[in-house]
């Protein structure tokens, strides 16, 4: 990380991603035009009710895979997936 972004501010921004997967209120489903490619059985069979989108990555996720647009999915009752949520005040 320091090789590409040595400043303290950059390191703080890094903490916005990667501590835990972030739950969203979005049901897990295909984007318009979705076509399964390399991993045919990874996402398409799971486009069912009860699964919600998680974004980002967790502390155990490889750094090159952590990105705010990276989507994963699970059911809310799972407690073993390193997930949390981000709060905001309006």
Secondary structure, 3 states (H helix, E strand, C coil): CCCCCCCHHHHHHHCCCCCCEEEEEEECCCCCCCCCCCCCCCCHHHCCCCEEEEEECCCCCCHHHCEEEEEEEEECCCCCCCEECCCCCC
